[in-house]
Amino acid sequence: MSKHTIALVVNGERQEAEVPARRLLADFLRDDLHLTGTKRGCETGTCGACSVLVDGEVVKSCLALAVHADGCQVTTVEGLAHGGELHPLQESFMRCGGLQCGYCTPGFLMASCALLARNPCPTEHEVRAGLNGNLCRCTGYSQIVESVLDAAEKMHGN
C-alpha cells in the first residue's frame, strides 16, 4: 500500500506524518494523534459523530482521507477550549443539557461552531437546519438547539 507524507495544522499545532493512501481522517486523528474526542459512529457519514472542521468547514472524518487534509487547518473538539477556558458552546451544552451520553456531542459542537461562524445570530429553525447532518439518540434535540442559541447569545449578544 502506498504511503504519503502529509503536513497539516491540527488544533493550532503543525503535524507531519506518513500515512497510507487510504487512511481515514478519523483514524488518523484518533489513532495517530490520540485525539479521541472525534467519535466513530456509523462510519457512513450519517450520524455526524466524527464531524471536524477542515479549513472552517464541517467534514465527516469517517468519509475523508487523511491525505486530503494535507496543507489544511483541522479543528477537533479538543481544539475548542483555550487556555483552560471552555468554548462558549461547550459551556452552553453543559448549562442547557445539550448532552446526555455525550457520544454525539463532539460532532454537534463542531457543526455548531461552523454554524455560528457562518450565522452568528441564528433562529431556532436555522439551528435545526444547520445541525441536520448530526444525529442524537438521547436528547430529542431540544436541549441541543437551546444550547446553540444560548451560546450565540453569549458570543454575539442576540
Residue pairs with C-beta under 8 A, 6 or more apart in sequence:
1 20
1 21
1 22
2 20
2 21
3 18
3 19
3 20
3 21
4 18
4 19
4 20
4 21
4 67
4 70
5 16
5 17
5 18
5 19
6 16
6 17
6 18
6 19
6 66
6 67
6 69
6 70
7 14
7 15
7 16
7 70
7 71
8 14
8 15
8 69
8 70
8 71
8 72
8 73
8 74
9 15
9 72
9 73
9 74
10 29
10 33
10 35
10 74
10 75
10 76
10 79
11 35
11 74
11 75
11 76
11 78
11 79
12 79
15 33
17 28
17 32
17 66
19 28
19 32
19 66
19 67
21 65
21 67
22 65
23 65
23 66
23 67
24 61
24 62
24 63
24 64
24 65
24 66
25 52
25 54
25 59
25 61
25 62
25 64
25 65
25 66
25 68
25 69
25 74
26 38
26 40
26 50
26 61
26 62
26 64
27 66
28 66
28 69
29 35
29 38
29 52
29 61
29 74
29 76
30 36
30 38
30 40
35 76
35 78
37 76
37 77
37 78
37 106
38 50
38 51
38 52
38 61
38 76
38 77
38 106
39 49
39 50
39 103
39 104
39 106
39 107
40 49
40 50
40 62
41 47
41 48
41 49
41 50
41 62
41 103
41 104
41 107
41 135
42 49
42 62
43 62
44 62
44 63
45 60
45 62
45 63
46 135
47 104
47 107
47 134
47 135
48 60
48 104
48 107
48 108
48 111
48 133
48 134
48 135
49 103
49 104
49 106
49 107
49 134
49 135
50 60
50 61
50 62
50 107
51 58
51 59
51 60
51 61
51 106
51 107
51 108
51 110
51 111
51 133
51 134
52 58
52 59
52 61
52 74
52 75
52 76
52 110
53 59
53 73
53 74
53 75
53 110
53 113
53 114
54 64
54 69
54 72
54 73
54 74
55 72
55 73
56 73
56 114
56 117
57 114
58 110
58 111
58 114
58 133
60 133
75 110
75 113
76 106
76 110
77 105
77 106
77 109
77 110
80 86
80 87
80 89
80 90
80 109
80 113
81 87
81 90
86 94
87 109
87 113
88 151
88 154
88 155
89 109
89 112
89 113
89 116
89 147
89 148
89 151
90 109
91 151
91 154
92 98
92 147
92 148
92 150
92 151
92 154
93 99
93 105
93 108
93 109
93 144
93 147
93 151
95 147
95 150
96 143
96 146
96 147
96 150
97 139
97 143
97 146
97 147
98 105
98 108
98 139
98 143
98 144
98 146
98 147
98 148
99 105
99 139
99 143
100 136
100 138
100 139
101 138
104 134
104 135
104 136
104 137
104 138
107 134
108 131
108 134
108 136
108 144
111 130
111 131
111 133
111 134
112 127
112 130
112 131
112 147
112 148
112 151
114 130
115 122
115 126
115 127
115 130
115 131
115 148
116 122
116 148
116 151
116 152
116 155
116 156
118 130
119 126
119 130
120 152
120 155
120 156
121 152
121 156
121 158
122 130
122 148
122 149
122 152
124 145
124 149
127 145
127 148
127 149
128 141
128 145
131 141
131 144
131 145
131 148
136 144
149 158
152 158
